[in-house]
Amino acid sequence: MEIALSSQLQMQAAVAPPRKRHRRSRKSIVPGFGLTMGFTVAWLSLIVLIPLSALFLRAAGLGWSEFLAVGFSERAIAAYRISFATAFAAAALNGVFGLLTAWVFVRYEFPGKRVLNAMVDLPFALPTAVAGIALTALYSPNGWIGRFLEPLGIKVAYTPVGITIALIFIGLPFIVRSVEPVLADVRVDVEDAALSLGARPLQVFVRVILPAILPALLTGFALALARGIGEYGSVIFIAGNMPFKSEIAPLLIVTELEQYEYGAATAIATVLLLASFAMLLLINGIQVWTRKRMDP
């Protein structure tokens, strides 16, 4: 009887799940959540929230009528139109050619690949004023490229076309570096399987590759657009800075500051900031919607 009871207890012990042992929490390399969160909020407040709050408070001190008169004057609206139109056009063109550039770097091996890949990051390291001077020297009427375009009636420098070219130059790395790692994770065998089932190359790109890289592509587009709206150094040299023709909003802000019109500069900056926030929120909403459609 005792032997049978002992064997039964041994069988129950073998079948019963092991008890969970209380493990000591691993010590984190960095301080705990409370301390790191406090530093994060303090740093973001110091760098982002406080300056933006000061901008809105300074604009609120103008009064509603004066704010509308300055922030939505004919000259200011023309500057907004040029800034947003050229930034959007540059980001859209970079979306196409940046995707092609990332595709070449991910899918092909060729001599000089590392050199070309490093050159993509050159606009990050190059001072924007240097880029503006170089582009002006190229596309001015007596420049290396502009002298051949001038007889054809094509004027690039001192026009919105020149502004777009400058914004393409500084915005390309955002697209390439956003798409490149995601495109590298797209499995080639999935594309081969789709091709073997009779899909055309365009169908494979639209239905297999594009849904996978679209959120990253939209992220790069948003970054390039935001950078283009606020770009100043690389644009002022090639823009010509003619009111109602090639004057960008950041230059108009600087012009008001040089004339000690701090209230007008604050109003224009506030309108530009709100419009940029609205565009970024719209793009982020499209990203969220795209991810939801991709998830099963």
C-alpha positions as CSV (number, residue, x, y, z in Angstrom):
1,M,0.0,0.0,0.0
2,E,2.8,2.4,0.9
3,I,4.7,1.5,-2.2
4,A,1.6,2.2,-4.4
5,L,1.0,5.5,-2.6
6,S,4.6,6.5,-3.0
7,S,4.6,5.7,-6.7
8,Q,1.4,7.7,-7.2
9,L,2.9,10.7,-5.5
10,Q,5.9,10.5,-7.7
11,M,3.8,10.4,-10.8
12,Q,1.8,13.4,-9.7
13,A,5.0,15.3,-9.0
14,A,6.3,14.4,-12.5
15,V,3.0,15.5,-14.2
16,A,2.5,18.7,-12.1
17,P,4.0,21.8,-13.7
18,P,7.0,23.3,-12.0
19,R,6.5,26.2,-9.7
20,K,7.6,29.5,-11.0
21,R,10.6,30.8,-9.1
22,H,10.7,34.4,-8.3
23,R,13.6,35.9,-10.3
24,R,15.3,39.0,-9.3
25,S,14.7,41.8,-11.8
26,R,17.6,42.4,-14.0
27,K,19.5,45.5,-13.3
28,S,19.2,48.0,-16.2
29,I,22.3,49.6,-17.7
30,V,20.6,53.0,-17.6
31,P,18.6,54.4,-14.6
32,G,15.0,53.4,-14.1
33,F,11.9,54.6,-15.9
34,G,11.1,57.4,-13.6
35,L,14.5,59.1,-13.8
36,T,14.9,58.6,-17.5
37,M,11.4,59.8,-18.2
38,G,12.0,62.9,-16.1
39,F,15.2,63.7,-18.0
40,T,13.4,63.1,-21.3
41,V,10.5,65.5,-20.5
42,A,12.9,68.1,-19.1
43,W,15.1,68.0,-22.2
44,L,12.2,68.1,-24.6
45,S,10.7,71.0,-22.7
46,L,13.9,72.9,-22.8
47,I,14.7,72.3,-26.5
48,V,11.2,72.1,-28.1
49,L,8.2,72.9,-25.9
50,I,9.5,76.2,-24.2
51,P,10.7,77.8,-27.5
52,L,7.5,76.9,-29.3
53,S,5.4,78.1,-26.3
54,A,7.3,81.4,-26.4
55,L,6.6,81.7,-30.1
56,F,2.9,81.2,-29.6
57,L,2.7,83.6,-26.7
58,R,4.6,86.3,-28.6
59,A,2.2,85.9,-31.5
60,A,-0.8,86.0,-29.2
61,G,0.3,89.4,-27.9
62,L,-0.2,91.0,-31.3
63,G,-4.0,90.7,-31.2
64,W,-6.2,88.8,-33.6
65,S,-6.6,91.6,-36.2
66,E,-2.9,92.5,-36.3
67,F,-2.0,88.8,-36.5
68,L,-4.2,88.3,-39.5
69,A,-3.1,91.5,-41.2
70,V,0.6,90.5,-40.9
71,G,0.5,86.8,-41.1
72,F,-1.9,86.7,-44.1
73,S,-0.7,89.7,-46.1
74,E,-0.3,89.3,-49.8
75,R,3.5,89.1,-49.6
76,A,3.3,86.5,-46.8
77,I,0.8,84.4,-48.7
78,A,3.0,84.5,-51.8
79,A,5.9,83.4,-49.7
80,Y,3.9,80.5,-48.2
81,R,2.8,79.4,-51.6
82,I,6.4,79.3,-52.9
83,S,7.8,77.5,-49.8
84,F,5.1,74.8,-49.7
85,A,4.9,74.3,-53.4
86,T,8.6,73.9,-54.0
87,A,9.1,71.8,-50.9
88,F,6.2,69.4,-51.9
89,A,7.6,69.2,-55.5
90,A,11.1,68.4,-54.3
91,A,9.9,65.8,-51.8
92,A,7.7,64.1,-54.5
93,L,10.6,64.0,-57.0
94,N,12.9,62.7,-54.2
95,G,10.3,60.0,-53.4
96,V,10.6,58.6,-56.9
97,F,14.3,59.0,-57.5
98,G,15.2,58.3,-53.9
99,L,13.4,55.0,-54.1
100,L,15.3,54.1,-57.3
101,T,18.6,55.0,-55.7
102,A,17.8,52.9,-52.6
103,W,16.8,50.0,-55.0
104,V,20.2,50.2,-56.8
105,F,22.1,50.2,-53.5
106,V,20.2,47.3,-52.1
107,R,19.7,45.0,-55.1
108,Y,22.9,45.4,-57.1
109,E,26.6,45.1,-56.6
110,F,28.9,47.3,-58.7
111,P,32.3,48.9,-58.5
112,G,32.3,52.2,-56.5
113,K,29.1,51.3,-54.6
114,R,30.5,52.3,-51.2
115,V,31.7,55.6,-52.6
116,L,28.3,56.4,-54.1
117,N,26.5,55.3,-51.0
118,A,28.6,57.6,-48.9
119,M,27.9,60.5,-51.3
120,V,24.2,60.2,-50.5
121,D,24.9,61.5,-47.0
122,L,26.9,64.5,-48.3
123,P,24.0,67.0,-48.0
124,F,23.9,66.1,-44.2
125,A,27.5,67.1,-43.7
126,L,27.9,69.9,-46.2
127,P,27.0,73.4,-44.9
128,T,23.8,74.5,-46.6
129,A,25.4,77.9,-47.6
130,V,28.1,76.0,-49.5
131,A,25.4,74.0,-51.3
132,G,23.5,77.1,-52.3
133,I,26.6,78.8,-53.7
134,A,27.6,75.7,-55.6
135,L,24.1,75.3,-57.2
136,T,24.0,79.0,-58.0
137,A,27.4,78.7,-59.8
138,L,26.0,75.8,-61.8
139,Y,22.6,77.2,-62.8
140,S,23.1,80.9,-63.1
141,P,22.9,82.3,-66.6
142,N,26.7,82.3,-66.9
143,G,27.2,79.1,-65.0
144,W,28.4,75.7,-66.2
145,I,24.9,74.4,-66.8
146,G,22.9,77.6,-67.0
147,R,24.9,78.9,-70.0
148,F,23.5,76.0,-72.1
149,L,19.9,76.4,-70.7
150,E,19.8,80.2,-71.2
151,P,19.7,80.1,-75.1
152,L,16.8,77.6,-74.8
153,G,14.8,80.0,-72.8
154,I,15.1,77.9,-69.7
155,K,15.9,79.9,-66.5
156,V,16.7,78.0,-63.4
157,A,18.5,80.3,-61.0
158,Y,16.5,83.0,-59.3
159,T,13.2,81.2,-60.0
160,P,11.1,78.6,-58.1
161,V,12.7,76.0,-60.3
162,G,16.1,76.7,-58.7
163,I,14.5,76.6,-55.2
164,T,13.1,73.1,-56.1
165,I,16.6,71.9,-57.2
166,A,18.2,73.1,-54.0
167,L,15.5,71.3,-51.9
168,I,16.0,68.1,-54.0
169,F,19.7,68.3,-53.1
170,I,19.1,68.6,-49.4
171,G,16.1,66.2,-49.2
172,L,17.4,63.2,-51.1
173,P,19.2,61.5,-48.1
174,F,15.9,61.4,-46.1
175,I,14.2,59.3,-48.7
176,V,17.1,56.9,-49.4
177,R,18.0,56.3,-45.7
178,S,14.4,55.7,-44.8
179,V,13.6,53.2,-47.6
180,E,17.0,51.4,-47.8
181,P,16.8,49.2,-44.6
182,V,13.1,48.3,-45.2
183,L,13.8,47.4,-48.8
184,A,16.7,45.2,-47.7
185,D,14.3,43.2,-45.5
186,V,11.9,42.5,-48.4
187,R,12.6,38.8,-49.4
188,V,13.5,38.2,-53.0
189,D,12.1,34.7,-53.0
190,V,8.6,36.2,-52.4
191,E,9.0,38.2,-55.6
192,D,10.3,35.1,-57.4
193,A,7.2,33.2,-56.2
194,A,4.9,35.9,-57.5
195,L,6.7,35.9,-60.9
196,S,6.5,32.1,-61.1
197,L,2.7,32.3,-60.5
198,G,2.3,34.5,-63.6
199,A,2.4,38.0,-62.1
200,R,4.0,40.7,-64.2
201,P,6.9,42.8,-62.8
202,L,4.7,45.8,-62.3
203,Q,2.1,43.8,-60.4
204,V,4.9,42.4,-58.2
205,F,6.1,45.9,-57.4
206,V,2.6,47.3,-56.7
207,R,1.2,44.3,-54.7
208,V,4.3,42.9,-53.0
209,I,7.1,45.5,-52.7
210,L,5.2,48.8,-52.5
211,P,3.0,47.8,-49.5
212,A,6.0,46.7,-47.6
213,I,8.0,49.9,-48.1
214,L,5.2,52.5,-48.3
215,P,5.3,53.5,-44.6
216,A,9.1,54.0,-44.8
217,L,8.6,55.9,-48.1
218,L,6.0,58.2,-46.5
219,T,8.3,58.8,-43.5
220,G,11.1,59.9,-45.8
221,F,8.7,62.1,-47.7
222,A,7.5,63.8,-44.5
223,L,11.1,64.4,-43.4
224,A,12.1,65.8,-46.7
225,L,9.0,68.0,-46.8
226,A,9.5,69.4,-43.4
227,R,13.2,70.1,-44.1
228,G,12.3,71.8,-47.4
229,I,9.7,74.1,-45.8
230,G,12.1,75.4,-43.3
231,E,15.3,75.4,-45.4
232,Y,17.1,78.7,-45.7
233,G,20.8,78.5,-46.3
234,S,20.9,76.5,-49.5
235,V,17.9,78.5,-51.0
236,I,18.7,82.1,-50.5
237,F,21.6,82.2,-53.0
238,I,19.7,80.5,-55.9
239,A,16.3,81.9,-55.2
240,G,16.9,85.5,-56.1
241,N,14.7,86.6,-53.2
242,M,12.3,88.6,-55.3
243,P,9.0,89.3,-53.5
244,F,5.9,87.6,-55.1
245,K,8.3,85.6,-57.4
246,S,11.0,83.7,-55.6
247,E,10.8,84.8,-51.9
248,I,10.5,82.0,-49.4
249,A,8.8,82.3,-46.1
250,P,12.0,81.7,-43.9
251,L,13.6,84.6,-45.8
252,L,10.6,86.8,-45.2
253,I,10.9,86.1,-41.5
254,V,14.6,87.1,-41.6
255,T,13.7,90.3,-43.5
256,E,11.2,91.3,-40.8
257,L,13.8,90.6,-38.1
258,E,16.4,92.8,-39.8
259,Q,13.8,95.6,-39.8
260,Y,13.2,95.0,-36.1
261,E,9.6,93.9,-36.8
262,Y,9.6,91.2,-34.2
263,G,5.9,90.9,-34.1
264,A,5.5,90.5,-37.8
265,A,8.3,87.9,-37.9
266,T,6.6,86.0,-35.1
267,A,3.2,86.0,-36.8
268,I,4.7,84.6,-40.1
269,A,6.7,82.0,-38.2
270,T,3.5,80.9,-36.3
271,V,1.5,80.5,-39.5
272,L,4.4,78.5,-41.1
273,L,4.7,76.3,-38.0
274,L,1.0,75.6,-37.9
275,A,0.8,74.7,-41.6
276,S,3.8,72.4,-41.2
277,F,2.2,70.7,-38.2
278,A,-1.0,70.2,-40.2
279,M,0.9,68.6,-43.1
280,L,2.9,66.3,-40.9
281,L,-0.2,65.2,-39.0
282,L,-1.9,64.4,-42.3
283,I,1.1,62.4,-43.5
284,N,1.3,60.5,-40.2
285,G,-2.4,59.7,-40.4
286,I,-1.8,58.3,-43.9
287,Q,1.0,56.2,-42.4
288,V,-1.2,54.8,-39.6
289,W,-4.0,54.0,-42.1
290,T,-1.5,52.3,-44.4
291,R,-0.1,50.1,-41.5
292,K,-3.6,49.1,-40.5
293,R,-4.4,48.0,-44.0
294,M,-1.2,46.0,-44.1
295,D,-1.7,44.2,-40.8
296,P,-3.9,41.0,-41.1
